[in-house]
Amino acid sequence: MPRFLILFILFVPLLGGCQLGSQAVVADKAVLDLPVEQSKIQPEVAVEPVEVDPVLMNSVLAVKELSNGLPAPVGSFLQQQPLLHYSGDFPLSDHSRVMDFLDRYQGRQQQTMVTWLQRSGRYIPKMQLVFASEGLPLDLAYLAMIESGFNVRAYSWAHAAGPWQFIESTGRMYGLNNDWWQDDRLDLERSTRAAARFLRDLYNRFDGDWYLAVAAYNAGPGRVSQAIRASGSRDFWDLADGNVLRTETIEYVPKLLAALHLISDPEAYGFSGLELADPIDYEVVTVATQTDLEIIAELSGATYQKIKDLNPALKRWSTPPGVSDYQVRVPVGTAEGFNRLYAELPASERIRYHRHQIQSGDTLLLLAQRYQIQVEDIMALNNISNPRALQIGRDLILPLREGFTQRPVEALADSYVRSRRRSYTVQPGDSIWSISRRFDITEKQLRVWNSLGWSNILRPGQVLLVSQPASRVSPQAAAVPQPTTTMVYRVEAGDTLWGIGRRFAVNIDQIRQWNDLAREHVLRPGQELTLIVPAGRQG
């Protein structure tokens, strides 16, 4: 029996006394000390996800959302695992592409792998608990290592963020919101649950083939479906050999499988002496109104940076304004004291700063009078040397209390850890057309990014940029995202993606992503498209 099912069975009785119902028969068969053969590489076998009683699952999710650490027996079970938490519940392969990456992990990429594996100790226990509650293989949680190296603040050139590297549109479809104040993609539990549900949807879409599901997580389900049609095969390795997938996707699945081989027995592959980070743990408190993180830190007896580290989804210096009963993570053992002190603190004293975006007619004197503060304090906090030269649209931080710090101003800049632009070394026989096709970019983009004229000849060994530059929008100029709504649009004769995108103020690539459309897809009258559009643009 897969260990993730055993873990789930252990987890359920702890959650508010849920009734097992039809699961009792399964529970009777659960044996924790079943031997697991890890020394042999298992052939590829499709693993069916365990059917879970939906009533039971709803009870699990309603009673406990992993908010207060690991239940003791479940935590103990995970701690009894080998050096790294490996369950053997995901199908492995000894394909040559997998073995190539296994050699690479033991060679020039060994130090990077050591860093990632040691970092996994901090996040994998909670990630696997989420995957268990969603009925997914526990070992699949290591996909986050391939995505981000377990960096919760990772931000890619494609604007994907968080440990699971969600782009904004896909994240929104799975309940992850991103605005000026917070980015749910950086939240460990919320993003992991979204990733688990996305992977489960992909698994079902591709008829229970985990390799195709993982490939689709990287490339998008539309591209994988297109590759299947082009090759006439549903075998991932046929797709990898058939030049119908991007190089990044061809390598993505073998990277995961090679990592799982290594994790199954790290010492056998030369990874002895790993010092795993301690599992992240915290308690959750609820703040009734907008509250500065400095206040939360003081009331919980923690440092400001500790609160920021436990709540990476919070971009700024406080919880979002206008949001009541916001859940914040605090160090273990501090929730009770925090709740007592917070209840005694008047709502008017829970915020020390106010964000004001300069509008036409604003002056520092008028703002000081409106908020009953000193002009000198506004100038000092915002490093203003000339009070007459205010820029419309700029964000000002107004200190509402004495004893202010520079933290809110520092928080105007986000804390994403951005990746570098991708590059490619030209090989013999390469052309502008073949390289642009390989990396799913246009020939014009490739020429512009690399200053190539129409007469330029590519040379083997030449290094080209093959991804767009990171956006450099100033935090002062960044606009507050507008509310959106999901709608279904029925294609009419003469419609084009460009025309639909212009009509509803959305990007063509987003329309393709939302509807799994290949780049050369031709619209048909009557076809229905899902669109996520700005509120008020449905008509």
Residue pairs with C-beta under 8 A, 6 or more apart in sequence:
1 29
1 30
1 31
1 34
2 47
2 50
2 87
2 89
2 137
2 138
3 36
3 87
3 88
3 89
3 138
4 50
4 87
4 89
4 128
4 131
4 132
4 135
4 136
4 137
4 138
5 26
5 30
5 50
5 132
5 135
6 30
6 32
6 77
7 74
7 77
7 78
7 128
7 129
7 132
7 138
8 50
8 52
8 132
8 133
8 135
9 23
9 26
9 27
9 30
10 71
10 73
10 74
10 77
11 60
11 71
11 74
11 129
11 132
11 133
12 18
12 20
12 23
12 56
12 60
13 20
14 64
14 71
14 73
14 74
15 59
15 60
15 63
15 64
15 71
16 59
16 63
16 64
18 56
18 59
18 60
18 63
19 56
19 59
20 27
20 56
21 53
21 55
21 56
22 53
23 52
23 53
23 56
32 77
36 87
36 88
37 88
38 86
38 88
38 264
38 265
39 265
41 92
41 93
41 94
41 261
42 88
42 91
42 92
43 93
44 91
44 92
44 93
44 211
45 91
46 91
46 208
46 209
46 210
47 89
47 90
47 91
47 137
47 210
48 208
49 135
49 136
49 200
49 203
49 208
50 135
51 135
52 135
57 133
57 135
60 133
61 133
65 189
66 126
66 129
66 130
66 189
67 283
67 284
67 327
68 283
68 284
69 75
69 281
69 282
69 283
69 332
70 78
70 125
70 126
70 129
70 279
70 281
74 129
75 125
78 85
78 125
78 128
78 129
81 87
83 266
83 267
83 274
83 276
84 117
84 120
84 124
84 263
84 266
84 274
84 276
85 120
85 124
85 125
85 128
85 138
86 139
86 260
86 263
86 264
87 128
87 137
87 138
87 139
88 139
88 264
89 137
89 138
89 139
90 137
90 139
90 140
90 210
90 260
91 210
91 211
92 98
92 257
92 260
92 261
92 264
93 257
95 237
95 254
95 257
97 237
97 240
97 250
97 251
97 254
98 254
98 257
98 258
98 261
99 258
100 254
100 258
101 251
101 254
101 255
101 257
101 258
101 259
102 258
102 261
102 262
102 269
104 258
105 113
105 258
105 259
105 262
105 269
106 262
106 269
106 270
110 270
110 271
112 149
113 259
113 262
113 271
114 271
114 274
115 149
116 145
116 149
116 150
117 145
117 263
117 266
117 271
117 274
117 276
118 274
118 275
118 276
118 277
119 149
119 150
119 151
119 277
120 142
120 145
120 150
120 276
120 277
121 276
121 277
121 278
121 279
122 150
122 276
122 277
122 278
122 279
122 280
123 144
123 150
123 152
123 163
123 188
123 279
123 280
124 141
124 142
124 279
125 279
126 188
126 189
126 192
126 279
126 280
127 141
127 144
127 188
127 192
128 138
128 141
130 141
130 189
130 192
130 193
130 196
131 137
131 138
131 140
131 141
131 192
131 196
132 138
134 193
134 196
134 197
134 200
135 200
136 196
136 199
136 200
137 210
139 260
139 263
140 199
140 210
140 214
141 192
142 256
142 259
142 260
142 263
143 195
143 199
143 214
143 217
143 256
144 150
144 163
144 164
144 192
144 195
145 259
146 252
146 255
146 256
146 259
147 154
147 163
147 164
147 165
148 154
148 162
148 163
148 164
148 165
150 163
151 163
151 417
152 162
152 163
152 186
152 188
152 312
153 161
153 162
153 186
153 312
153 415
153 416
153 417
154 161
154 162
154 163
154 165
154 416
154 417
154 419
155 161
155 416
155 417
155 418
155 419
156 165
156 418
156 419
157 418
157 419
157 420
157 421
157 422
157 467
157 468
157 469
157 470
158 167
158 467
158 468
159 167
159 168
159 471
160 166
160 167
161 168
161 171
161 178
161 183
161 185
161 186
161 416
162 183
162 185
162 186
162 187
162 191
163 186
163 188
163 191
163 192
164 185
164 191
164 192
164 194
164 195
166 174
166 176
166 185
166 191
166 194
166 195
167 513
168 178
168 185
169 510
169 513
169 514
169 532
170 198
170 513
171 177
171 178
171 184
171 185
171 191
171 194
172 178
172 484
172 532
173 514
173 532
174 194
174 197
174 198
175 184
175 190
175 194
176 184
176 185
176 187
176 190
176 191
176 194
177 183
177 184
178 184
178 185
178 481
179 320
179 480
179 481
180 315
180 316
180 478
180 480
180 481
181 314
181 315
181 316
181 319
181 320
181 321
182 313
182 314
182 315
182 320
183 313
183 315
184 190
184 191
184 313
185 191
185 313
186 312
186 313
187 312
187 313
188 280
188 312
190 313
195 217
198 217
199 213
199 214
199 217
202 212
202 213
202 214
202 216
202 217
202 221
203 209
203 210
203 213
205 213
205 216
205 221
206 212
206 213
206 216
206 221
206 224
206 234
207 234
209 234
209 236
211 236
211 253
212 224
212 228
212 234
212 236
214 252
214 253
214 256
215 224
215 236
215 239
215 245
215 249
215 252
215 253
216 223
216 224
218 248
218 249
218 252
219 245
219 246
219 248
219 249
219 252
220 513
220 516
221 516
222 512
222 513
222 515
222 516
222 517
222 518
223 245
223 246
223 249
223 518
224 239
224 245
224 249
225 516
226 244
226 518
227 239
227 242
227 244
227 245
228 234
228 239
230 242
230 244
231 238
231 239
231 242
231 244
233 239
233 242
236 253
239 245
239 250
240 250
240 253
246 438
246 439
246 440
247 438
247 439
261 269
262 269
262 271
266 272
266 274
280 310
281 332
282 310
282 329
282 330
282 331
282 332
283 329
283 330
283 331
283 332
283 333
283 334
283 335
284 327
284 328
284 329
284 330
284 335
285 296
285 300
285 327
285 328
285 329
285 330
285 335
285 338
285 339
285 342
286 325
286 326
286 327
286 328
287 296
287 319
287 325
287 326
287 328
287 342
287 350
288 324
288 325
288 347
289 324
289 347
289 350
290 318
290 319
290 320
290 321
290 322
290 323
290 326
290 350
290 351
291 318
291 319
291 326
291 328
291 342
291 350
291 351
292 317
292 318
292 350
292 351
292 352
292 353
293 304
293 307
293 308
293 311
293 314
293 317
293 318
293 319
293 407
294 304
294 317
294 352
294 405
294 407
295 345
295 349
295 350
295 351
295 352
296 307
296 328
296 330
296 338
297 303
297 304
297 306
297 307
299 337
299 338
299 341
299 342
299 345
300 307
300 330
300 331
300 334
300 335
300 337
300 338
301 331
301 334
301 337
302 330
302 331
302 334
304 407
306 331
307 328
307 329
307 330
308 314
308 415
310 329
310 330
310 331
311 328
311 329
312 415
315 411
315 414
315 415
316 355
316 408
316 411
316 412
317 353
317 407
317 408
317 411
318 351
318 353
318 408
319 326
319 328
320 326
321 355
330 338
349 401
351 400
352 399
352 400
352 401
352 404
353 397
353 398
353 399
353 400
353 404
353 408
354 371
354 397
354 398
354 400
355 395
355 396
355 397
355 398
355 408
356 362
356 367
356 395
356 396
356 397
356 398
357 393
357 394
357 395
357 396
358 390
358 391
358 392
358 393
358 394
358 395
358 396
359 392
360 392
362 390
363 387
363 390
364 375
364 378
364 379
364 384
364 387
364 390
365 375
367 373
367 378
367 396
367 398
368 374
368 375
368 378
371 398
371 400
373 398
373 399
373 400
375 387
377 399
377 404
378 384
378 396
378 398
378 399
379 385
379 387
381 397
381 398
381 399
381 404
381 406
381 408
381 409
382 396
382 397
382 409
383 409
384 390
391 476
393 476
393 477
394 476
394 477
395 412
395 475
395 476
397 408
397 409
397 412
412 475
412 476
413 475
414 475
418 470
421 465
421 467
421 468
421 469
421 470
422 439
422 465
422 466
422 467
423 463
423 464
423 465
423 466
424 435
424 438
424 439
424 463
424 464
424 466
425 461
425 462
425 463
425 464
426 435
426 458
426 459
426 460
426 461
426 462
426 463
426 464
427 460
428 460
430 458
430 460
431 458
432 443
432 446
432 447
432 452
432 458
433 443
435 446
435 458
435 464
435 466
436 442
436 443
436 445
436 446
439 466
439 467
440 519
441 466
441 467
441 468
445 468
446 452
446 464
446 466
447 453
447 454
447 456
449 464
449 465
449 466
449 468
449 469
450 464
450 465
482 534
482 535
483 534
483 535
484 532
484 533
484 534
484 535
485 532
485 533
485 534
485 535
485 538
486 530
486 531
486 532
486 533
487 530
487 531
487 533
487 538
488 528
488 529
488 530
488 531
489 500
489 504
489 528
489 529
489 531
490 526
490 527
490 528
490 529
491 500
491 523
491 524
491 525
491 526
491 527
491 528
491 529
492 525
493 525
495 523
495 525
496 523
497 508
497 511
497 512
497 517
497 523
498 508
500 506
500 511
500 529
500 531
501 507
501 508
501 510
501 511
504 531
504 533
504 534
504 537
504 538
505 533
505 534
505 537
506 531
506 532
506 533
510 532
511 517
511 529
511 531
512 518
512 519
512 521
514 529
514 530
514 531
514 532
515 529
515 530
